[in-house]
Amino acid sequence: MPRTPSAQPSPTGPVRLGPDARAALRPARAEVADGFWYARREVNARTSLPQGPDLLESAGNLHNLRLAAGTAEGEFQGAYPFVDTDVYKWLEAAAWQLAGQPAAELESDVDRIVALVAAAQQSDGYLNTWFQLVKNGERYQDLRWGHELYCAGHLIQAAVAHHRATGRTELLDVARRFADHVDSVFGPPGSGKEIDGIDGHPEVETALVELYRETGERRYLELAGYFVDRHGHGLLGGEAYCQDRVPVREATNVEGHAVRQLYLLAAVADLATETGEAELRSAAERLWQAMTTTKTHLTGGLGAHHDWEDFGDPYELPNERAYCETCAAIASVHWSWRMALLTGEARYSDLIERTLFNGFLAGVSLDGERWLYVNPLQVRDGHTDPGGDQSARRTRWFRCACCPPNVMRLLAGLEHYLATGDDDGLQIHQYATGRYTTGPIAVSAETDYPWHGSIALTVEDTPTDRPWTLSLRIPQWCRDVRVRCGEETYDSAAVDGWLRLERTWAPGDRVVLELGMEPRLTAADPRVDAVRGCVAIERGPLVYCLEQVDHPGGGLDDIVIDTTRPLAVKHRPDLLGGVTTVVAAGRRRHLPDAGWWPYTAADEPERPGGDPVELTAVPYYAWANRQDGAMRVWLPTS
């Protein structure tokens, strides 16, 4: 059983463990001061977040709240019953931003929208503009599609963030009234409650756990446990899409709608942490393992099918039809972080790193103004894009605008996911220039990660009367590690993904971690039919791709990489905001004339030769920022 963390106040962030949590680690405080993630978070703070209120205004979300509050006239605007959540996710993002960097205009926008949300709430605590305005107040009649509890969950998370960031209770009061209302209506058979039911889109479960952590009100935790345990009992027709086919304690693989599955499993990890239930922990560990080994794309992306936005079968990992919704990447980070806290294992933060740098970050343009809902691993030559939410082209906003404010809230709260502490010391999970703090321990870091693998760490504050352990995560992808601690240099002796340095530290003590960043070729499990005979280019935590704009004179479908030639690295400060590219040798195949039939005898040899071509690979997160065209991650070798 993991050691219970010391009873210290957790820093401001999305997860704050309760006083009786059974977890190996607790969140530590981190401050990003420069470098890669600092730049991405600055774009979020200066461009994406400030646009939120205007975009929510133009899409009608705020208009709907005014209608519900009785301060405006007109019709409900929006295509879906869950448009309120776009407001709540933006509020959560703004709250995390204000927690680290006060801004008068942003604070004013938050105050205005919080007041609007409070005015729209009904006297018994219920709040959902779609049902209040369109469905004439017919509550909880369509739990499969109505998303009432999903909306409540995002409201609760926004309220917790607002309270932690500002200390104010206006939004928390709204959330508690709604949660109390839900608690008065929903319950198991024999409880005397009106409804035994679950929402078709999990979200309220993990939110209720966090509301318990914020308020100490245990019935919120119990309500979360009730909802989690009622999934899989046929209350919504037994469909995997709604996470209702099999109880989570019995499940052996992730299935159905990817985001719904991952939000539910984040709650499972939360409950296991707060209650110590071994069966829940076992289920979470089993399902995470099944997901990563059989259903996760190289980018960390999740979701094989556009239809029903679901996982698909084991090893069904298509390229051009990969769904990999941006929200699924975010949900993966949420779940993996809770698993890292629960277990202390480095593999969860390995997946977080891969997902953050690739499957998640691709979802927002470099300028912070355009978005991808889905994140394919290939766009074919001559691709005709229908547009809309499932476009492979970046879009200003969506009819279902769940992803943009979701990206905003993860970037605004990113510092929460970087480090942890326990009774033994400090653990650094993700590397960035800045400062990491837990209790009396403070360590600063300087690095140009992910472009370079050197991370210099300096002890700033430390207890001098006892030893403690500085634990550094050694990424799963890294094969060449050097460590210099004072005058001593040695190869890494990492155990289970952690390099643990224990000693009695003094202020000014310095550690330099060197992670080898040689570019590499990666192959997939042979059961992944879509990429058999292909390789992908990676360097450090980054997955790379080819874009048509870098390869004039033809498309990408006829390109073959030469795996016998070495890969070269070239830093391009002029390209895509400054990136390191990987250069490889390849050729354009001499393809046969198709005629009227695109098939040939299996023993007919390929036409020899082919025009040599230099392949320029750019980080996947930066694709689709210049011009429309073909793109591919996986490259044929013959």
N, C-alpha and C positions, 0 to 999 in steps of 0.2 A: 504493500500500500504506500503511495507517495506520501511524503512528509507534508503536513499541513503548513502552509506558509506562515511566517510570523504575522502577528496581528498588527500590521502597520497600515495606515491609510493609503489606499491605492491612488495613483495619480489620475488626473482627469483623462478619461478615455471611454471608449464604447463598452469595455468589460471591466467591471469592478467586483472582485470576488467578495462573497459574503463572509462574515466572521467565522463560520464553521465550514468553509469550503474544504473539500478533500482534493487538493491540487498539489502538483509538484512545484509549480512556479507561480509567481504573481506578477502582474504587469509592472514594469519599471518606467521611470520617466525618461524620455528621450527628446532632444531638441536638435533638429536638422538645421545647420547653419550655412551650408554651402554645398555645391556640387550638384550631382544629377537630380536627386529627389528634391533638393531645394528649388532648382529651376522649374521642375514640373509643378511643384506646389505653388510657386509664385504665379505661374500662368493660371492655375486654378483660382488663386486669390484675386488676381488683378483682372482676369478676363471672364472666366467661366461663371464664378459665383455672382459677380455684380450683374450679369445679364439675366440671372434667374428670375427676379421679379417681373421684368418686362416680358420674358418668354412665358411665364405662368399667366401673365395678364393677357397676352395675345392669344394663348391657347384656351382661355376661358376658365382656368382653374380658380382664379381669385374671384371672378364673376360669380361662379357657382356658390362660393362661400358667402358672398354678399346676398345672393338670392335666399340662401338658407337662413341668413341673419335677418332678412326682411328689410335690407337697406338698399335694394336694387330691384329692378323689374326686368323681365325678359325670360328667355328659355335657357334650360341647362345646355352647357356647351361641353363637347367632348364625346368621343366614340365609345368610351368604356366606363363601367361603374366604379372604377378604382382610381379615377384621376386625382382624387384628394391626396393620394400618396405622393404624387410629384411635389406637392407643396410641403408635405412632411419631411421628405428626404432632403429637399432644399433647406428647410429649417434646421435639420440636423447638421447638414454640411456647414451652414453659416455659424451654428453654435460652436462646432469644433474649431472653425477658423477664428472666431472671437476669443476662444479660450487661449489661443497662442499668440494672437496678434489683433488687439482691439482696433476697430475701425468705426468711426462715428456714423458714416453713411450706411454701412452694413448693419450696424446695431439698430439704426432707425428703421430700416426695412424689416428687420426681424420683429421689432416691437409692433410695427403696423400689422404684420401678417399674423402674429400671435394674437393680437386683439381681435382680428377678423375671425380666426379659428374659434376663439372663445365665444364670440357673438353668435356663431353658427350652431353651437352645441345646444341640444334640447335640454329641457329642465331635468329629465331623468338621467342625463349623461350621454345619451345616444348621439352619435355624430356620423353622418354619411350623406353627402349632398345628393348623390344619385337616388338613394331611397327616400330621402326627405322631399325631393323635388319631382322626380320622375315616377316613382313607384308609390306615391301617395302614402308614404310612411309604412308600407308593408314590410316589416323587418323580418330578417332571417327566414324568408320564404324560398330563397335560392342560394343555399350555402355552397353549392358546387361552383356557381359562376358569380355570385354577388360580391365576394371579396370584402364583406363588411368587417370581419375579424382581421383580415390582411391589412386593411386600412387602419384599424385600431392599433395593430402592431407597429406600423410605421409612425403613427402619432405618438405612441408611448416612447419609442426610441428617440424621436425628436425632443420630447419633453424631458427625458432623462439627460440628453445632451445639453439642452438649454439650462437645466438646473445645475449640472456639473460645471458648465462653463461660466455661468453668470451668478449663480446662487439665488436666482429669482424663481418664483413658484407659479407664475401665471399659467404657463403651459403645462407644468406638472399637475396643477390642480385639474385642468381639463382632462388630462390623461387618466388621472386617478378616478375621476367621476365616470369616465367611459369604462375603465377596468372594473369598477364596482358594479356598474350596470351589467356588464358581461357576466360577472360572477353571480349576479342575482338571477340570471336567465339560464345559464348553461351548467349542466352537471350530469353525473352518471345516473342510471336508473336507480330509483329508490332514494335519491337525494331530495326529492320534492321540487327540483328545478323544472322549469318549463320545457327545456330543450336538451336532449342528449344528442349533440352534434358537433361537427368539426367544420372548419373552413376548407374549401377546395384549394386554397393557396396558403400553405403554412407561412407564418411570420409572427403571429401573435404569441406563439409559444416562447420563443427566445426573448421577445420583448417583455413578456410577463416575468421571466426570470430576472431580467435587468431591473424591472420595476420593484421586484422584491429586494434586490440588492440595494436599490436606492432608498427605499422607504422602510425596510425591515418588516413589512407586512407579509407574513408567511402564506396567507391564503392566495396571494398572487403566484407564489411558487407552486402551491398545490393545484391551482387552476391550470398552470402550464403543464404540470404532470398529467392532469386529466386529459387535456387536449392531445398530448403526445401519445398517450396510451390508447386513445380511442381511434387513432388512425389505423387502418387495416382491418376494421370490423364491419365493413360494408355499409357504413352510414351514408356514403355518397355513391353507392352502387358498386363498390368493390373495384374501382378502376385504379390502375397504376398511375395514370396521369395525375390523379388527385392525391396520390400517396395513401390509397385506401385499399390496396389489394392484399397486403400482408402486414401484420403488426410489426413494428420496428424491432422488437426484441427477437423476432423469429426470422427477419429478413437476412438473405445471404448475398444480395447484390443490389446496387443502386439501380433504379429504374424510374420510368415515367418522366414527367416534366423536370428538367434538371434543376432549375432554380427552386422549385417547390421541394424537391428532395433534399437539397443542400440546406435550405433554411430550416427544414424539419430536423435534420441531423445536427445542425448547430445547436438547436434546442436540446437534443439528446445529450450532447456533450455538456451543455450548461447544467442540465439536471443531474447528470452523473457527478459533476464537480460539486454541486451544492448538497446532494443527498448521499453521495458515496455508494449509490446502487451499482453493484458489480455487473449486473446483467445489462444495464444501459451502457456502461463503459465498454463491455465486451462487444456489444452490438456496434457501437460507434467505431471501435478499432477494426472490427471485421469488415464493415462496409467501406471505411476509408481505404483499406487495403485492396478490396475488390475494385473500387473505383480507380485507384492509381495504376493497378496492374493491367486492367483490361479496358478502361473506358476514358482514359485521359490522353488528349492530344499532346504533342511535343511542346506546344506553347503553354501548357497548363489549361487550355481551353476544354470545355465540357459541353456535351450535347451533339449527337450525331445527326439528328433529324430536324428538318424545318417543320415538317408536320408534327404537331403536338409538342414541339420544342423539347424532345426527350432524348434520353441517353442512347437508345439502340442496344444492339446485342454486344456481348464481349468481343473485343477486337474490331468492332465495326467503327472505324475511324476514317471516314472519307475526307477528301481534300477540298474539292470545289464545292461540295455540298455540306461541308462541316457547318454546323450551326454556331456552336461556341459563343453563345450569347454573352455579352459583356457583363450582364447581371449575374450570370452563372460563375464567371471568374471571381466576381466580388463575393458571392456567396461561398465559394471555395475558400477564399482567404478567411472569411469569418469562421467557417467550420474548422479549418486547419489551425487557426490561432487558438481556438478553444481547446483543441486536442493537444497542442503544444503546452498550454498551461496545465491541463489535466495530467499529462504523462511526463512532461519534461523531455520528450524525445525530439531529436533534431530533424527527423525526416519530415515532420509537419512544416517546419520552417523552410526546409528545402523546397517543398511544393509552393509555399507562399512566395518565396523568392522567384521561382520560375514563372508563377502566375502573374505576379506584380510586373515584372519586366517585360512580359510578352503578351499573354492572353488578356490581361487587364488593360495595360497601357495602350495597346493598339486601339482601344475603344474611343479614345479622344485624340483629336488632331493636335499637332504641335502648337498651333495658335490658340487652342482651347475653345474654339468656336464651332467645331463640327464633330460629328460622332459616328460611330459604327455600332449598330445594334447586334449584328452578327459578325463573326471574325473568321472567314474561311482561310484555308491554307493554300488555296490556289484560285486564281482567276484566269480562265483560259483565253487564248488569243481569240479576238473577235467576239468576246463576251458581250451579250446584249443585256443590259441591266434594266429591269422593270421599274426600279426606284422603290420608294416606300420603306417601311421599317426594316425589311429583310434585304435591303440593297447592299451590294459590295462596294458602294461609293459613299463617301462621307456625306452626312446630311445635317442640316442646320438644327432640326428638331424632329420628333416623331409623333405620329398619332398615338402610339403607345409609348409615352416618353419616360419609361421606367429607368432606362440606362443613364442618361445624362446626369440627373441629380444624384444617382447612385454613385457614379464616378466621382462627383464633387465631394460627396460625404466621405468616401474612402481616402481620397487625396488630402482632404482637410484634417482627417483624423489619423493620417498615416503614421505619425510619430508614436502612436500607441502600440504599433505592431513590431517594434524594433528590438526591444530588450525586456528582460525579466530579472527578478531577484528572488532569492530564497535565503534560508538561514546561513548558507555557505558562502554567498557572495552574489556576483553579477554575471548574467549571461547575455551576450550580444548575439542576436539572431540575424539582424540585417545590418549591413555596413553602409554608413553615411558619415560625412563630415559633420561633427556636432558634439553633443555631450550626452552621456548616459548616466543616470543617477538611480540608486536604490538605497534607502536608509542613509547612513553616513558615508556611503561610497559614491564617488563621482569619477568618471573616466571620460576624457575627451578623445576624439578621433579625427584624424586627417586622412583623406583618401580621395582619389579620383576614380573610384569604383563606379561603374563597371568597366571603364576604359582601361584602367590599370589595376593590378591585383595587390598593390601595396597598401596596407592599412596600418598607420602609425597610431598607437594608443598611449596616452599619458595619464597616469594616476594623478588626480587633482586633490581629492579628499579621501581620507581613509582612516579607519580606526588603527592606531599604532600599537595597540596592546594585544592584538590577536591576529592570526593568519586568516585570510579569506581567499576564495577561489575566483579568478577571472576566467570565465568559460567563453570560448570563441567557437562559433559554429564553423566547421569546415564543410563547404558545400559538397554535395554528392557528386557534382560534375568534376571536381578538382582532383587531379592526380599528382600534382607537384606542389608541395607545401614546405615553406621554410619559416622558421620562427627565430627571432632575435629578441632576447630578454636581457637587458643590460649588456654585458660583455659576452654573453653566452649565445651561440648560434647552434641550432640543431634542427633536424628534420621533425616534422609533426609526429606526435604520438597520440593522434586523435583516437578516442574510444566512442563508438556509437555516434559518430558525427560531431563530437565535442572535443576540443583541445582545452584541457583544464590546467590552469597555472595557479598553484596554491603556494602562498608564501605570506609573510608579514610584509606588507607593502609600505612604502613611504611616498609622500608627495614628490612628484617629479619622476618616479620610476616609469620606464618606457618599454613598451613591447611593440615590435614591428612584425606583422604577419604578412608573408608574401605568398599569394595564391597564384599559381601558374596560369597564364591566360593564353596559352597557345591555341590557335583555332583548331577545331576538330571536326571530323565527319562522323555523323551519327546514323545508325541503321535502326530500323524498327523490328520488333518481334515478327518473325515470319508469318504469324497468323493474321497480321494486319495486311490484308490483301491489297488495300488501296495503294500501298507504298512499297510493295515487294519489288526488289531490284532498284531501289532508290536510296539516296542518302540525303541528309540535311546538314547544313553548316551551322555550327555553334561556336561561340567564343565566350568564355566566362558564363554568366547567367543568361546571355542573350542568344535567342534563336535568330537566324538570319534568313533573308529571302532575296530572290531576284525580282527586279521590276523592269518592265519593258522600257521605261524611260532611260535606263542605263545601258540598253543593248540595242542601239539603232541598227537598222538593216534587216529586221525580222522580228518575229515574236519569240515566245519562250517555249512553245510546245515541241519544237524540234531540237532543243538544246540538250546535250549530254555532257555531264561533268567527267573529267579525267581524274580518277581517284589515284592514279600513280604519280601525279605531279603534286608538289607541296603547295600548301596554302600560304598566302602572304597577307600581311596586315598593313593597312594604309590609313593613317588618321586624316580625316577630311574636315577641318574646321569650317570650311565653306559650305558643307553639305548638311541639310536637314538639321540645322541648329548646332552642328558639330558632332560628328559620329566617327567611329572607327569602322571602316569597311574591311571586308575579307575578299581577297582577289584569288580566283581559281582559274585553272585552265579547263577549257571545254571545246566542243565543236558543234557545228550545226549539221545534223544528219542530212544526207541526200535521200530525201523521202521519195518513194515511187509515185508516179502519176496515179491518182486515185481512179481515173476512168469512171466507170459507173458502179464499181463495187470495191469497197475499201478493205477487202480481205485477200490474203494470199496463202499459198501453201506453207505449212509450218516449216518445211525444210528449205524454203527458198532463202538464200543468204541475203543479209542486209547489204545494200550497196556500199562498197568500200569507201574509205576516205571520209570527207566531210570538211567543211571550212573551219579552221581553228578560230576560236573566239575567246577573248578574255572575259571572264564572268566577274561581275562586281556585285557582291552581296551586301545588303544594308540591313540594319536591325529591323526585325519584323514590326516592332512597335511603331516604326516611323513610316511604314508603307502607306500609300494613298494620300500623301501630303503634297504631291507635285502635280501629276496629271493622271487621268484615267488610263488604264492599260492593264496588260497581263501582269500576273504576279504568281510566284510559286515558291514554296518552302522546300518541298521534296524534289530532288533532281535525279532523273534517270542516269544510271551508270553505263547503259548500253542500249 
